[in-house]
Amino acid sequence: MTSSNQPRTNRGRGILIVAFAVYLALLAWVVLWKLDVPWIGEAAGLARPIKLVPFVPAGDDGASKPAELLINLALFVPFGLFAGALAPAWKWWKTGLAALATSLVLETVQHVISTGSFDTTDLIVNTAGALIGWSIFVAVRRVAGERTSVVMSRVCVAVSALSLVAVIAFVASPLEYGPQRDVVVEGSNPTP
């Protein structure tokens, strides 16, 4: 690589890192607050169940719905794409461990701040999503060869940009995904 290409390469990597940071921020917002205004639940960490057995109901919690599983899978596919773009020498298991660690942090935080419950199903599905993304990176690398870094950088930046646009559209719409909080029932007697 010549010195004239060095600033362009560094700038491209910097843009990729910023795109990854945007993706991670959006991922945290989706997982922790379901695109709602950030909040901390009542009795943080105390009343939430911990599901240690994946894919089955536990206590009052049912098994994860298929749509929820697909959403979690899709949310982590970009993680694998970014892992491939930022660390192309990684083997699949390093990407899997990084995704598992990220998912573990998010699951733990949502449990501690009472915005969701800890569920091992999510750990497995999120990691699988990242590995699908990493597999896509490997397929692109086989086809694109030396242009892989350029192609993957563009793909990752586009994914972050589209995710940001989708989030803005969702937030601006009347749709809500998060759990209801502070519900007031008409006709009930308010406490003094």
Solvent accessible surface area in square Angstrom, and as a share of the most:
residue,aa,sasa,rsa
1,M,166,0.74
2,T,87,0.51
3,S,98,0.63
4,S,90,0.58
5,N,74,0.38
6,Q,81,0.36
7,P,88,0.55
8,R,170,0.62
9,T,62,0.36
10,N,86,0.44
11,R,157,0.57
12,G,31,0.30
13,R,112,0.41
14,G,31,0.30
15,I,85,0.43
16,L,6,0.03
17,I,88,0.45
18,V,97,0.56
19,A,8,0.06
20,F,42,0.17
21,A,56,0.44
22,V,47,0.27
23,Y,10,0.04
24,L,59,0.29
25,A,63,0.49
26,L,18,0.09
27,L,4,0.02
28,A,27,0.21
29,W,67,0.23
30,V,26,0.15
31,V,17,0.09
32,L,13,0.06
33,W,48,0.17
34,K,50,0.21
35,L,32,0.16
36,D,41,0.21
37,V,107,0.61
38,P,79,0.50
39,W,45,0.16
40,I,121,0.61
41,G,10,0.10
42,E,156,0.70
43,A,58,0.45
44,A,47,0.37
45,G,22,0.21
46,L,151,0.75
47,A,84,0.65
48,R,86,0.31
49,P,57,0.36
50,I,93,0.47
51,K,5,0.02
52,L,124,0.62
53,V,91,0.52
54,P,42,0.26
55,F,95,0.39
56,V,63,0.36
57,P,88,0.55
58,A,34,0.26
59,G,85,0.82
60,D,157,0.81
61,D,44,0.23
62,G,49,0.47
63,A,44,0.34
64,S,20,0.13
65,K,144,0.61
66,P,100,0.63
67,A,65,0.50
68,E,66,0.29
69,L,42,0.21
70,L,116,0.58
71,I,79,0.40
72,N,21,0.11
73,L,46,0.23
74,A,63,0.49
75,L,42,0.21
76,F,1,0.00
77,V,29,0.17
78,P,18,0.12
79,F,12,0.05
80,G,0,0.00
81,L,12,0.06
82,F,0,0.00
83,A,9,0.07
84,G,0,0.00
85,A,12,0.09
86,L,30,0.15
87,A,23,0.18
88,P,68,0.43
89,A,93,0.72
90,W,88,0.31
91,K,125,0.53
92,W,143,0.50
93,W,119,0.42
94,K,81,0.34
95,T,0,0.00
96,G,7,0.07
97,L,102,0.51
98,A,28,0.21
99,A,0,0.00
100,L,68,0.34
101,A,55,0.42
102,T,34,0.20
103,S,0,0.00
104,L,82,0.41
105,V,90,0.52
106,L,16,0.08
107,E,2,0.01
108,T,60,0.35
109,V,56,0.32
110,Q,9,0.04
111,H,25,0.11
112,V,82,0.47
113,I,28,0.14
114,S,7,0.04
115,T,6,0.03
116,G,11,0.11
117,S,28,0.18
118,F,28,0.12
119,D,11,0.06
120,T,23,0.13
121,T,0,0.00
122,D,14,0.07
123,L,19,0.10
124,I,83,0.42
125,V,13,0.08
126,N,5,0.03
127,T,21,0.12
128,A,38,0.30
129,G,0,0.00
130,A,0,0.00
131,L,47,0.23
132,I,74,0.38
133,G,0,0.00
134,W,37,0.13
135,S,59,0.38
136,I,76,0.39
137,F,2,0.01
138,V,19,0.11
139,A,51,0.40
140,V,34,0.19
141,R,89,0.32
142,R,193,0.71
143,V,137,0.79
144,A,27,0.21
145,G,43,0.41
146,E,181,0.81
147,R,132,0.48
148,T,12,0.07
149,S,73,0.47
150,V,58,0.33
151,V,45,0.26
152,M,1,0.00
153,S,30,0.19
154,R,157,0.57
155,V,55,0.32
156,C,0,0.00
157,V,52,0.30
158,A,47,0.36
159,V,35,0.20
160,S,4,0.03
161,A,51,0.39
162,L,125,0.62
163,S,33,0.21
164,L,74,0.37
165,V,95,0.55
166,A,61,0.47
167,V,13,0.08
168,I,105,0.53
169,A,60,0.46
170,F,53,0.22
171,V,79,0.45
172,A,86,0.67
173,S,36,0.23
174,P,132,0.83
175,L,120,0.59
176,E,159,0.71
177,Y,122,0.47
178,G,21,0.20
179,P,64,0.40
180,Q,158,0.70
181,R,88,0.32
182,D,132,0.68
183,V,95,0.55
184,V,127,0.73
185,V,101,0.58
186,E,160,0.72
187,G,84,0.81
188,S,66,0.43
189,N,139,0.72
190,P,123,0.78
191,T,126,0.73
192,P,180,1.13
